[in-house]
């Protein structure tokens, strides 16, 4: 079955089933007048940067329901950026593999139903997830509130949800504001658009141990050469040259990397001559939370447009973020500590129109921006809930 046919079939089947799970309607004013004991949020998309951008929405929901126990359902890749969020009381993980292991899915549904939530929210940004909608309905919550699915190509929300929130896939404002906008439309809002990532005490201890093992002290310069999308990668030889300039200026450099960054890391180390000398250290594989704790101790950070950029922005780390085809006006962290440099459109790149942008960023302009950051004057800043 082709992908488009399967998509239409899946949507039709869900729409038919949703009619049997229809929840009673509720008006925005009545929703805000509730005093629920428990609220469930479902946002199981697996983009880490999008999840960080959604944290102000969690703040808004906490303000709307200050006495409720709030549980978030999300993908495993996001647990490191939400597990200790001060606006969330519990995190439940949904993995796509659960569809092939129905006993695990059933166990998750049982746990969610034991919450006895009065309200479940289906949160969306640039995409709408049928899985998220199904999970929200499966919680047994009396009311299910979610984004209008029709702009995303699914006609399911009007059939099942208690209240539809206006939403759409086109990013016509900053991603943080886009994530918050559906809730704002029904009166759930916040004036604080800062994002939140809070490492756990154990993750901070692990970060301190990593630095001790590597012979580093707080105040090192950090780099992350990888990216979730190949078109967002700045060339490894240029990363290496900037790292070399930092080392020559007397700085110690820590290279961070994630599970998908093997090729980018290998290319950087090859350009550095295998290791980069005594000034460069490579962090061991670690969780996102531990990487965040390491960034708390860094003087400054250099990275591509990727998920860890949003983590650095939430932590207030002085950062230079390198952008290519993605518009930094929509995706650069709102933190004033983050400086964005954007490449220019590539010409006749055989890989496609999104490629060639990063190659237009020169070593000199990146080095000028990175070396010109103020850096951290003292102990690392802590965020709310830390």
Backbone torsions as a table, in degrees:
resi	resn	phi	psi	omega
1	UNK	NA	129.3	179.6
2	UNK	-65.8	159.5	-176.3
3	UNK	-61.8	-42.9	-178.4
4	UNK	-66.9	-40.9	179.0
5	UNK	-65.4	-40.7	178.1
6	UNK	-63.9	-38.9	179.3
7	UNK	-62.2	-45.4	-179.9
8	UNK	-65.9	-40.3	180.0
9	UNK	-64.6	-44.2	-179.9
10	UNK	-61.9	-43.5	179.2
11	UNK	-63.2	-41.1	-180.0
12	UNK	-65.7	-44.4	179.7
13	UNK	-62.5	-42.5	-179.7
14	UNK	-65.2	-41.6	-179.0
15	UNK	-61.5	-39.5	178.9
16	UNK	-66.7	-44.4	-179.6
17	UNK	-67.2	-34.2	-177.3
18	UNK	-61.5	-31.0	178.8
19	UNK	-59.8	-32.5	179.2
20	UNK	-77.7	-18.7	-178.7
21	UNK	-105.0	14.7	-175.5
22	UNK	-54.9	134.9	177.8
23	UNK	-98.6	153.4	178.3
24	UNK	-63.0	145.5	-178.8
25	UNK	-71.0	153.0	174.9
26	UNK	-146.8	140.4	178.3
27	UNK	-84.8	154.9	-179.5
28	UNK	-54.0	-42.7	-179.5
29	UNK	-62.9	-39.9	178.5
30	UNK	-68.9	-34.8	177.2
31	UNK	-61.9	-45.9	-178.3
32	UNK	-69.6	-20.5	179.2
33	UNK	-83.3	-10.7	178.4
34	UNK	-67.9	154.8	172.3
35	UNK	-125.4	70.2	-172.9
36	UNK	-68.4	144.6	174.8
37	UNK	-76.1	-31.8	-178.0
38	UNK	-144.9	141.9	178.1
39	UNK	-131.5	138.0	176.9
40	UNK	-116.2	131.5	175.5
41	UNK	-109.4	132.1	178.6
42	UNK	-118.1	115.3	175.7
43	UNK	-148.0	78.9	-171.3
44	UNK	-95.7	14.0	173.9
45	UNK	-59.1	148.9	-171.7
46	UNK	-103.2	22.2	176.3
47	UNK	-93.5	114.0	-174.5
48	UNK	-64.9	-41.4	179.4
49	UNK	-62.0	-41.3	177.1
50	UNK	-60.9	-37.7	-179.5
51	UNK	-66.5	-42.2	176.7
52	UNK	-60.4	-40.7	179.8
53	UNK	-66.2	-19.0	179.6
54	UNK	-86.1	-7.9	-174.8
55	UNK	-63.4	-31.6	172.8
56	UNK	-63.0	-29.3	175.2
57	UNK	-64.6	-36.2	176.4
58	UNK	-65.2	-38.5	177.4
59	UNK	-61.0	-41.8	179.9
60	UNK	-64.5	-41.2	179.2
61	UNK	-67.3	-37.8	176.6
62	UNK	-63.1	-40.3	178.7
63	UNK	-65.7	-34.7	-179.1
64	UNK	-74.0	-33.3	-177.0
65	UNK	-129.9	69.7	-171.5
66	UNK	-66.0	-23.0	-175.9
67	UNK	-97.8	-5.0	-174.4
68	UNK	-81.7	150.6	167.3
69	UNK	-83.3	118.9	-175.6
70	UNK	-106.8	122.8	178.8
71	UNK	-113.9	132.5	178.3
72	UNK	-108.0	131.4	173.4
73	UNK	-103.1	122.1	-176.5
74	UNK	-146.7	176.0	-179.8
75	UNK	-81.8	153.8	-179.1
76	UNK	-55.9	-34.0	-177.1
77	UNK	-63.3	-20.7	-175.6
78	UNK	-97.0	-5.1	-172.6
79	UNK	-60.0	-35.0	-177.2
80	UNK	-66.2	-22.1	-178.9
81	UNK	-101.7	-4.5	-178.9
82	UNK	-125.2	-14.8	-171.5
83	UNK	-55.3	-38.3	-175.9
84	UNK	-113.2	24.8	176.1
85	UNK	-62.8	129.2	-175.4
86	UNK	-68.4	-12.0	-179.3
87	UNK	-97.7	-1.2	-178.9
88	UNK	-118.8	134.8	-179.5
89	UNK	-92.0	-29.5	-177.9
90	UNK	-152.7	152.1	178.5
91	UNK	-125.8	129.0	173.9
92	UNK	-114.5	140.8	-175.5
93	UNK	-104.3	131.5	170.8
94	UNK	-114.7	124.7	175.8
95	UNK	-113.5	141.7	-179.2
96	UNK	-58.0	-27.3	178.9
97	UNK	-62.0	-17.8	179.2
98	UNK	-62.5	-26.3	176.6
99	UNK	-62.6	-28.0	178.7
100	UNK	-93.0	-6.9	177.3
101	UNK	-129.1	74.3	-171.4
102	UNK	-59.4	-24.2	177.9
103	UNK	-66.2	-33.9	176.7
104	UNK	-71.7	-38.7	177.2
105	UNK	-64.5	-42.2	178.8
106	UNK	-62.1	-38.9	179.1
107	UNK	-65.0	-40.3	177.1
108	UNK	-61.8	-45.9	-179.8
109	UNK	-61.6	-40.0	178.2
110	UNK	-61.7	-42.3	179.2
111	UNK	-63.4	-42.2	-179.8
112	UNK	-65.7	-39.0	-179.9
113	UNK	-68.8	-28.8	177.3
114	UNK	-68.1	-18.1	175.1
115	UNK	-66.1	-24.8	-177.6
116	UNK	52.0	49.4	-178.2
117	UNK	-70.5	139.0	173.4
118	UNK	-79.3	-30.9	-176.1
119	UNK	-134.8	138.2	170.6
120	UNK	-124.4	136.6	179.9
121	UNK	-111.2	134.2	171.4
122	UNK	-103.3	107.8	-176.1
123	UNK	-94.2	140.4	-178.9
124	UNK	-141.9	159.5	175.0
125	UNK	-132.4	-92.6	-178.6
126	UNK	-92.8	-1.6	177.1
127	UNK	-146.2	159.7	178.1
128	UNK	-117.6	131.9	-175.7
129	UNK	-107.2	118.1	173.3
130	UNK	-62.8	-34.5	178.4
131	UNK	-62.2	-43.1	177.9
132	UNK	-61.4	-42.1	178.8
133	UNK	-62.2	-43.7	-179.9
134	UNK	-62.7	-44.3	-179.9
135	UNK	-61.7	-40.8	179.7
136	UNK	-62.5	-42.0	178.2
137	UNK	-67.6	-35.3	-178.1
138	UNK	-70.6	-17.4	179.2
139	UNK	-65.1	-21.0	-176.3
140	UNK	82.0	6.9	179.2
141	UNK	-59.4	141.6	-179.2
142	UNK	-62.6	-42.0	-179.7
143	UNK	-116.9	136.4	174.5
144	UNK	-121.5	121.6	-178.2
145	UNK	-114.5	131.0	-178.0
146	UNK	-156.6	171.0	179.6
147	UNK	-65.6	146.8	173.0
148	UNK	-62.3	119.5	-174.5
149	UNK	-82.0	-16.2	-172.8
150	UNK	-65.0	-38.9	176.3
151	UNK	-61.4	-19.3	179.6
152	UNK	-93.0	-0.4	178.7
153	UNK	94.8	10.2	178.7
154	UNK	-118.9	131.3	176.7
155	UNK	-104.9	72.7	-176.8
156	UNK	-126.7	-31.8	-171.4
157	UNK	-64.8	-39.0	-178.5
158	UNK	-69.1	-21.0	-178.5
159	UNK	-83.5	-22.1	-170.2
160	UNK	-128.7	-29.5	-171.8
161	UNK	-80.9	151.6	174.8
162	UNK	-73.9	-32.5	-177.0
163	UNK	-151.7	129.0	176.4
164	UNK	-96.3	136.8	175.0
165	UNK	-101.9	133.2	177.2
166	UNK	-58.5	133.1	-177.9
167	UNK	-160.6	167.7	178.8
168	UNK	-169.2	158.5	-175.8
169	UNK	-78.6	-14.6	-176.4
170	UNK	-80.2	125.4	-179.3
171	UNK	-83.6	95.2	-176.4
172	UNK	-104.0	9.4	178.1
173	UNK	-157.1	176.1	-179.7
174	UNK	-56.6	148.2	-175.4
175	UNK	-59.3	-33.9	176.1
176	UNK	-64.0	-46.2	179.3
177	UNK	-67.4	-35.4	179.0
178	UNK	-64.6	-40.4	178.7
179	UNK	-67.4	-33.4	-177.7
180	UNK	-82.4	-26.5	-171.4
181	UNK	-54.9	-44.0	179.4
182	UNK	-57.8	-41.2	177.9
183	UNK	-68.0	-40.4	178.3
184	UNK	-58.4	-34.3	-178.1
185	UNK	-64.6	-20.9	178.5
186	UNK	-112.3	15.9	172.0
187	UNK	93.1	10.1	178.0
188	UNK	-105.6	112.5	-171.7
189	UNK	-151.0	175.1	175.6
190	UNK	-152.2	149.8	175.3
191	UNK	-88.5	-11.5	-177.0
192	UNK	-96.2	106.8	-178.3
193	UNK	-96.2	7.7	179.0
194	UNK	-68.1	142.2	179.2
195	UNK	-88.3	163.5	-172.1
196	UNK	-133.6	126.8	166.6
197	UNK	-136.8	126.0	-176.6
198	UNK	-125.4	106.6	174.4
199	UNK	-64.5	149.4	177.7
200	UNK	-78.3	157.5	176.0
201	UNK	-53.8	-39.8	179.5
202	UNK	-65.0	-34.7	178.4
203	UNK	-70.4	-34.8	175.9
204	UNK	-67.6	-38.0	176.8
205	UNK	-64.8	-41.6	178.9
206	UNK	-64.2	-39.7	178.3
207	UNK	-62.0	-42.1	178.1
208	UNK	-62.8	-38.7	178.0
209	UNK	-66.3	-37.5	177.7
210	UNK	-63.2	-44.5	179.1
211	UNK	-61.9	-41.8	179.7
212	UNK	-62.6	-42.5	179.9
213	UNK	-64.4	-33.0	-177.9
214	UNK	-90.0	-4.1	-179.3
215	UNK	73.2	30.5	-179.6
216	UNK	-110.2	154.7	172.7
217	UNK	-118.3	159.9	174.0
218	UNK	-54.3	143.3	-177.2
219	UNK	108.6	2.1	175.9
220	UNK	-69.2	165.8	174.7
221	UNK	-100.9	134.5	-176.0
222	UNK	-112.4	145.2	174.0
223	UNK	-133.4	153.2	175.0
224	UNK	-136.4	104.9	-172.4
225	UNK	-83.5	-6.0	-174.7
226	UNK	-91.8	177.7	176.1
227	UNK	-163.5	151.9	178.8
228	UNK	-68.9	-23.2	-179.9
229	UNK	-121.4	135.1	-176.4
230	UNK	-61.3	-33.7	-178.4
231	UNK	-69.5	-10.4	179.4
232	UNK	-97.2	7.7	-177.3
233	UNK	-88.2	122.7	169.2
234	UNK	-76.4	139.3	-175.1
235	UNK	-54.3	140.0	-176.2
236	UNK	-61.3	-35.8	-178.2
237	UNK	-66.1	-30.0	178.5
238	UNK	-77.5	-38.9	172.8
239	UNK	-56.5	-44.9	-177.6
240	UNK	-63.3	-38.6	-179.5
241	UNK	-66.8	-40.3	178.1
242	UNK	-65.6	-42.5	177.0
243	UNK	-60.5	-40.9	178.4
244	UNK	-62.8	-38.7	177.8
245	UNK	-65.7	-39.9	178.5
246	UNK	-63.7	-42.5	179.1
247	UNK	-63.6	-41.4	180.0
248	UNK	-65.3	-26.5	178.8
249	UNK	-83.3	-0.9	175.4
250	UNK	101.3	6.4	-179.6
251	UNK	-88.8	152.1	170.9
252	UNK	-98.1	139.7	-172.0
253	UNK	-122.1	134.4	175.2
254	UNK	-112.7	126.4	178.9
255	UNK	-96.5	117.8	176.6
256	UNK	-97.3	152.4	179.8
257	UNK	-159.0	155.8	178.5
258	UNK	-113.6	-178.9	-176.3
259	UNK	-59.1	-29.8	-177.1
260	UNK	-94.5	5.0	-172.6
261	UNK	-98.4	13.6	-177.8
262	UNK	-53.5	-51.4	179.9
263	UNK	-62.3	-41.9	-179.9
264	UNK	-65.1	-40.8	178.7
265	UNK	-65.2	-44.5	-179.7
266	UNK	-62.1	-39.9	179.6
267	UNK	-65.4	-41.7	179.4
268	UNK	-63.2	-46.2	-178.0
269	UNK	-65.5	-35.1	176.8
270	UNK	-64.4	-40.6	178.9
271	UNK	-67.8	-29.4	179.0
272	UNK	-82.9	0.5	179.7
273	UNK	83.3	29.6	175.7
274	UNK	100.6	-23.2	-178.9
275	UNK	-168.2	-21.5	176.6
276	UNK	87.9	7.6	177.7
277	UNK	82.1	-170.5	-175.0
278	UNK	-69.3	-19.3	-175.8
279	UNK	-81.0	-18.0	-173.7
280	UNK	-111.2	130.9	176.2
281	UNK	-125.7	145.7	178.2
282	UNK	-107.4	124.0	178.9
283	UNK	-66.0	146.5	174.2
284	UNK	-71.8	163.7	174.0
285	UNK	-56.1	133.0	-178.5
286	UNK	-151.4	166.8	-180.0
287	UNK	-70.7	164.7	176.4
288	UNK	-60.6	-39.2	179.2
289	UNK	-62.5	-40.4	178.0
290	UNK	-69.8	-38.4	175.1
291	UNK	-60.9	-39.4	176.9
292	UNK	-62.9	-41.0	178.6
293	UNK	-65.2	-34.9	174.7
294	UNK	-65.8	-41.4	179.4
295	UNK	-63.8	-32.0	176.5
296	UNK	-58.3	-26.3	-175.9
297	UNK	-96.9	-2.4	-177.4
298	UNK	-83.5	149.8	174.4
299	UNK	-76.5	-35.8	-179.6
300	UNK	-162.9	168.7	-171.5
301	UNK	-143.2	144.1	175.1
302	UNK	-128.1	128.5	-176.8
303	UNK	-154.8	165.4	170.1
304	UNK	-82.2	174.4	173.7
305	UNK	-71.9	98.4	-177.5
306	UNK	-158.9	179.1	-171.9
307	UNK	-58.4	-40.5	-177.3
308	UNK	-65.9	-22.0	173.9
309	UNK	-59.0	-41.4	-179.8
310	UNK	-70.1	-33.1	175.0
311	UNK	-63.0	-46.4	178.7
312	UNK	-61.0	-40.5	178.4
313	UNK	-62.5	-41.1	179.0
314	UNK	-65.5	-30.5	-179.3
315	UNK	-87.3	-7.2	-179.5
316	UNK	73.1	27.3	179.5
317	UNK	-76.6	127.8	174.3
318	UNK	-56.8	118.7	-167.8
319	UNK	-138.5	141.5	164.6
320	UNK	-107.2	119.9	-179.4
321	UNK	-109.7	129.8	-175.1
322	UNK	-100.0	120.8	-176.4
323	UNK	-112.8	148.0	173.7
324	UNK	-120.4	-107.6	-176.1
325	UNK	-70.4	-20.2	179.8
326	UNK	-80.9	135.8	-177.1
327	UNK	-77.5	117.0	179.1
328	UNK	-65.0	-21.4	176.1
329	UNK	-63.9	-23.2	179.6
330	UNK	-99.8	-25.7	-169.8
331	UNK	-125.1	-15.9	177.5
332	UNK	-61.6	134.5	175.6
333	UNK	-51.9	141.5	-176.9
334	UNK	-69.8	-14.0	179.6
335	UNK	-57.9	131.4	176.8
336	UNK	-66.6	-11.2	178.4
337	UNK	-74.7	-13.4	-176.4
338	UNK	-101.2	125.0	176.4
339	UNK	-107.0	131.1	179.8
340	UNK	-105.3	134.0	169.6
341	UNK	-115.8	129.1	-178.1
342	UNK	-117.0	132.9	175.2
343	UNK	-72.8	171.4	178.7
344	UNK	-101.6	156.1	-175.2
345	UNK	-55.8	134.6	177.2
346	UNK	-74.2	159.6	-178.5
347	UNK	-117.5	125.9	173.5
348	UNK	51.8	42.8	176.5
349	UNK	-80.2	123.0	-176.6
350	UNK	-64.0	-16.5	-179.8
351	UNK	-78.7	-15.6	179.8
352	UNK	131.0	170.3	-173.8
353	UNK	-67.6	-21.5	-178.7
354	UNK	-84.8	-4.8	-179.1
355	UNK	-100.5	157.9	177.5
356	UNK	96.3	-13.4	179.8
357	UNK	-66.5	-47.8	-172.9
358	UNK	-65.3	-30.6	-179.1
359	UNK	-66.4	-17.5	179.8
360	UNK	-81.6	-8.4	176.3
361	UNK	-83.1	121.8	-176.6
362	UNK	-88.0	158.0	175.7
363	UNK	-60.4	-41.3	-176.5
364	UNK	-62.2	-43.7	-177.4
365	UNK	-72.4	-34.2	177.1
366	UNK	-68.8	-44.0	179.3
367	UNK	-63.2	-40.7	179.1
368	UNK	-61.1	-41.9	-179.6
369	UNK	-70.2	-43.5	-175.7
370	UNK	-71.2	-46.2	179.8
371	UNK	-69.8	-22.1	-178.9
372	UNK	-85.6	-4.8	176.7
373	UNK	-63.7	149.5	179.0
374	UNK	-68.0	-33.4	-177.3
375	UNK	76.6	-178.7	-177.2
376	UNK	-94.3	124.9	-176.9
377	UNK	-77.5	-17.9	-175.4
378	UNK	-155.7	-148.9	-179.2
379	UNK	-58.3	149.4	-179.0
380	UNK	-60.4	142.0	179.4
381	UNK	-70.0	143.5	175.1
382	UNK	-104.8	152.2	-180.0
383	UNK	-104.0	172.4	179.9
384	UNK	-55.0	138.2	179.1
385	UNK	84.8	-7.0	-177.0
386	UNK	-74.4	NA	NA
